[in-house]
Amino acid sequence: MASFLVSDVRIFDGEKTIDSGSVLVENGKISQVSTSPISFSGTKISKPGHTLLPGLIDVHIHANGGSEVALPQSLRCGVTTVCDMANEWYIIQQGRLVRIMGTDIL
């Protein structure tokens, strides 16, 4: 998995804010968060004026069966996890098992 360093960003972890810090991601997982510079020889991304925050969860969306518009729109807004209410009329009317985004729902 990719490793990279994001620096010079405001960091919000859901509880507190760091005005200017760095986040090191190694093998796909956050390994270090710091207000001091982090020594790293790989890919570095500097984003002054930007805010880094955890992926948001939207527990009530209507993605219309995994719409090619609805899901990317959520991602652009920082939402990385969604719960589709799956209330398309054909699903309700047929009352059958439907596979949406890899999850079986009624």
C-alpha atoms as an extended CHARMM CRD file, in Angstrom:
* protein
*
       106  EXT
         1         1  MET       CA              0.0000000000        0.0000000000        0.0000000000  PROA      1               0.0000000000
         2         2  ALA       CA              1.0060000000        3.5840000000       -0.5650000000  PROA      2               0.0000000000
         3         3  SER       CA              2.8770000000        5.6300000000        1.9900000000  PROA      3               0.0000000000
         4         4  PHE       CA              2.8630000000        9.4290000000        1.9370000000  PROA      4               0.0000000000
         5         5  LEU       CA              3.1860000000       12.5290000000        4.1060000000  PROA      5               0.0000000000
         6         6  VAL       CA              0.6400000000       15.3560000000        4.1690000000  PROA      6               0.0000000000
         7         7  SER       CA              2.1140000000       18.4950000000        5.6910000000  PROA      7               0.0000000000
         8         8  ASP       CA              1.2770000000       22.1390000000        6.3790000000  PROA      8               0.0000000000
         9         9  VAL       CA             -2.4210000000       21.4190000000        6.9520000000  PROA      9               0.0000000000
        10        10  ARG       CA             -4.9890000000       22.1660000000        9.6150000000  PROA      10              0.0000000000
        11        11  ILE       CA             -5.9210000000       18.8170000000       11.1770000000  PROA      11              0.0000000000
        12        12  PHE       CA             -9.3090000000       18.0860000000       12.7270000000  PROA      12              0.0000000000
        13        13  ASP       CA             -9.6320000000       14.6640000000       14.3420000000  PROA      13              0.0000000000
        14        14  GLY       CA            -13.2580000000       14.9210000000       15.4110000000  PROA      14              0.0000000000
        15        15  GLU       CA            -12.4330000000       16.3850000000       18.8190000000  PROA      15              0.0000000000
        16        16  LYS       CA             -9.5320000000       18.8000000000       18.5490000000  PROA      16              0.0000000000
        17        17  THR       CA             -7.8790000000       20.9560000000       15.9080000000  PROA      17              0.0000000000
        18        18  ILE       CA             -4.1860000000       21.3390000000       15.1300000000  PROA      18              0.0000000000
        19        19  ASP       CA             -3.6800000000       24.6350000000       13.2800000000  PROA      19              0.0000000000
        20        20  SER       CA             -0.6270000000       23.4780000000       11.3360000000  PROA      20              0.0000000000
        21        21  GLY       CA              0.5970000000       19.9010000000       11.3420000000  PROA      21              0.0000000000
        22        22  SER       CA              1.5930000000       16.8160000000        9.4210000000  PROA      22              0.0000000000
        23        23  VAL       CA              0.1090000000       13.3440000000        8.9850000000  PROA      23              0.0000000000
        24        24  LEU       CA              2.2210000000       10.3590000000        7.9270000000  PROA      24              0.0000000000
        25        25  VAL       CA              0.4090000000        7.4650000000        6.2630000000  PROA      25              0.0000000000
        26        26  GLU       CA              2.3780000000        4.2230000000        6.0060000000  PROA      26              0.0000000000
        27        27  ASN       CA              1.0270000000        1.0920000000        4.3440000000  PROA      27              0.0000000000
        28        28  GLY       CA             -2.4400000000        2.6130000000        4.1390000000  PROA      28              0.0000000000
        29        29  LYS       CA             -2.7020000000        3.5270000000        7.8500000000  PROA      29              0.0000000000
        30        30  ILE       CA             -2.0270000000        6.7210000000        9.7680000000  PROA      30              0.0000000000
        31        31  SER       CA              1.2120000000        6.1180000000       11.6400000000  PROA      31              0.0000000000
        32        32  GLN       CA              2.0000000000        9.5740000000       12.9610000000  PROA      32              0.0000000000
        33        33  VAL       CA              0.3320000000       12.9420000000       13.5380000000  PROA      33              0.0000000000
        34        34  SER       CA              2.5440000000       15.8360000000       14.5970000000  PROA      34              0.0000000000
        35        35  THR       CA              2.7360000000       19.5900000000       14.9900000000  PROA      35              0.0000000000
        36        36  SER       CA              6.4750000000       19.3040000000       14.2420000000  PROA      36              0.0000000000
        37        37  PRO       CA              8.0000000000       18.3980000000       10.8570000000  PROA      37              0.0000000000
        38        38  ILE       CA              8.1030000000       14.6510000000       10.1820000000  PROA      38              0.0000000000
        39        39  SER       CA             11.1500000000       13.1830000000        8.4510000000  PROA      39              0.0000000000
        40        40  PHE       CA             10.0000000000       11.1150000000        5.4630000000  PROA      40              0.0000000000
        41        41  SER       CA             11.7040000000       10.2820000000        2.1680000000  PROA      41              0.0000000000
        42        42  GLY       CA              8.6400000000        9.2100000000        0.1560000000  PROA      42              0.0000000000
        43        43  THR       CA              5.8190000000       11.1520000000       -1.4740000000  PROA      43              0.0000000000
        44        44  LYS       CA              5.1790000000       14.4930000000        0.2450000000  PROA      44              0.0000000000
        45        45  ILE       CA              2.0330000000       16.5660000000       -0.1670000000  PROA      45              0.0000000000
        46        46  SER       CA              2.0320000000       20.1320000000        1.1800000000  PROA      46              0.0000000000
        47        47  LYS       CA             -1.4240000000       21.7430000000        1.4720000000  PROA      47              0.0000000000
        48        48  PRO       CA             -1.2900000000       25.0820000000        3.3090000000  PROA      48              0.0000000000
        49        49  GLY       CA             -4.7540000000       26.5730000000        3.7710000000  PROA      49              0.0000000000
        50        50  HSD       CA             -6.4530000000       23.1470000000        3.6280000000  PROA      50              0.0000000000
        51        51  THR       CA             -8.0290000000       21.0600000000        6.3960000000  PROA      51              0.0000000000
        52        52  LEU       CA             -7.4730000000       17.3280000000        6.8020000000  PROA      52              0.0000000000
        53        53  LEU       CA            -10.2000000000       15.4050000000        8.6020000000  PROA      53              0.0000000000
        54        54  PRO       CA            -11.3800000000       11.8130000000        8.9710000000  PROA      54              0.0000000000
        55        55  GLY       CA            -13.8520000000       10.4660000000        6.4260000000  PROA      55              0.0000000000
        56        56  LEU       CA            -17.4080000000       11.4240000000        7.2960000000  PROA      56              0.0000000000
        57        57  ILE       CA            -20.3270000000        8.9970000000        7.5840000000  PROA      57              0.0000000000
        58        58  ASP       CA            -23.7460000000        9.8010000000        6.1090000000  PROA      58              0.0000000000
        59        59  VAL       CA            -26.2740000000        7.3570000000        7.5410000000  PROA      59              0.0000000000
        60        60  HSD       CA            -29.1900000000        8.3920000000        5.3390000000  PROA      60              0.0000000000
        61        61  ILE       CA            -28.8030000000        8.8440000000        1.5980000000  PROA      61              0.0000000000
        62        62  HSD       CA            -30.8070000000        7.8660000000       -1.4410000000  PROA      62              0.0000000000
        63        63  ALA       CA            -28.2070000000        6.7070000000       -3.9540000000  PROA      63              0.0000000000
        64        64  ASN       CA            -30.7250000000        5.3070000000       -6.4040000000  PROA      64              0.0000000000
        65        65  GLY       CA            -29.1290000000        1.8940000000       -6.6880000000  PROA      65              0.0000000000
        66        66  GLY       CA            -25.5170000000        3.0660000000       -6.5470000000  PROA      66              0.0000000000
        67        67  SER       CA            -25.9980000000        6.0120000000       -8.9000000000  PROA      67              0.0000000000
        68        68  GLU       CA            -22.8940000000        7.1470000000      -10.7560000000  PROA      68              0.0000000000
        69        69  VAL       CA            -23.7720000000       10.6870000000       -9.6200000000  PROA      69              0.0000000000
        70        70  ALA       CA            -24.8270000000       10.2320000000       -5.9720000000  PROA      70              0.0000000000
        71        71  LEU       CA            -21.8590000000        8.2540000000       -4.6500000000  PROA      71              0.0000000000
        72        72  PRO       CA            -19.0540000000       10.3750000000       -6.1740000000  PROA      72              0.0000000000
        73        73  GLN       CA            -20.9040000000       13.4680000000       -4.9380000000  PROA      73              0.0000000000
        74        74  SER       CA            -20.7390000000       12.1190000000       -1.3730000000  PROA      74              0.0000000000
        75        75  LEU       CA            -17.0230000000       11.4590000000       -1.7500000000  PROA      75              0.0000000000
        76        76  ARG       CA            -16.3710000000       14.9960000000       -3.0100000000  PROA      76              0.0000000000
        77        77  CYS       CA            -17.9710000000       16.2800000000        0.2130000000  PROA      77              0.0000000000
        78        78  GLY       CA            -15.6860000000       14.1650000000        2.4110000000  PROA      78              0.0000000000
        79        79  VAL       CA            -18.2030000000       11.3770000000        3.0050000000  PROA      79              0.0000000000
        80        80  THR       CA            -16.4290000000        8.0220000000        2.7460000000  PROA      80              0.0000000000
        81        81  THR       CA            -19.1660000000        5.7740000000        4.1890000000  PROA      81              0.0000000000
        82        82  VAL       CA            -22.8660000000        5.8940000000        3.3350000000  PROA      82              0.0000000000
        83        83  CYS       CA            -26.0110000000        3.9990000000        4.2370000000  PROA      83              0.0000000000
        84        84  ASP       CA            -28.3350000000        3.9010000000        1.2370000000  PROA      84              0.0000000000
        85        85  MET       CA            -31.9950000000        3.8730000000        2.2720000000  PROA      85              0.0000000000
        86        86  ALA       CA            -32.7490000000        1.9310000000       -0.9370000000  PROA      86              0.0000000000
        87        87  ASN       CA            -36.2870000000        3.1310000000       -1.3270000000  PROA      87              0.0000000000
        88        88  GLU       CA            -36.4770000000        2.8330000000       -5.0870000000  PROA      88              0.0000000000
        89        89  TRP       CA            -40.0330000000        1.9280000000       -6.0270000000  PROA      89              0.0000000000
        90        90  TYR       CA            -39.0970000000       -1.2890000000       -7.8330000000  PROA      90              0.0000000000
        91        91  ILE       CA            -37.3170000000       -2.5670000000       -4.7210000000  PROA      91              0.0000000000
        92        92  ILE       CA            -40.2350000000       -1.7750000000       -2.4270000000  PROA      92              0.0000000000
        93        93  GLN       CA            -42.7960000000       -3.1620000000       -4.8650000000  PROA      93              0.0000000000
        94        94  GLN       CA            -41.0260000000       -6.4220000000       -5.5700000000  PROA      94              0.0000000000
        95        95  GLY       CA            -39.9260000000       -7.0340000000       -1.9740000000  PROA      95              0.0000000000
        96        96  ARG       CA            -36.9580000000       -9.0000000000       -3.2500000000  PROA      96              0.0000000000
        97        97  LEU       CA            -33.3320000000       -9.2440000000       -2.2210000000  PROA      97              0.0000000000
        98        98  VAL       CA            -31.1910000000       -6.6840000000       -4.0480000000  PROA      98              0.0000000000
        99        99  ARG       CA            -27.4220000000       -6.2820000000       -4.1100000000  PROA      99              0.0000000000
       100       100  ILE       CA            -26.3180000000       -2.6480000000       -3.8410000000  PROA      100             0.0000000000
       101       101  MET       CA            -22.6280000000       -1.8310000000       -3.4560000000  PROA      101             0.0000000000
       102       102  GLY       CA            -21.8090000000       -5.3580000000       -2.3310000000  PROA      102             0.0000000000
       103       103  THR       CA            -24.4670000000       -5.4700000000        0.4060000000  PROA      103             0.0000000000
       104       104  ASP       CA            -27.6240000000       -7.5850000000        0.3280000000  PROA      104             0.0000000000
       105       105  ILE       CA            -30.6990000000       -5.5670000000        1.2830000000  PROA      105             0.0000000000
       106       106  LEU       CA            -34.4490000000       -6.0290000000        1.0240000000  PROA      106             0.0000000000
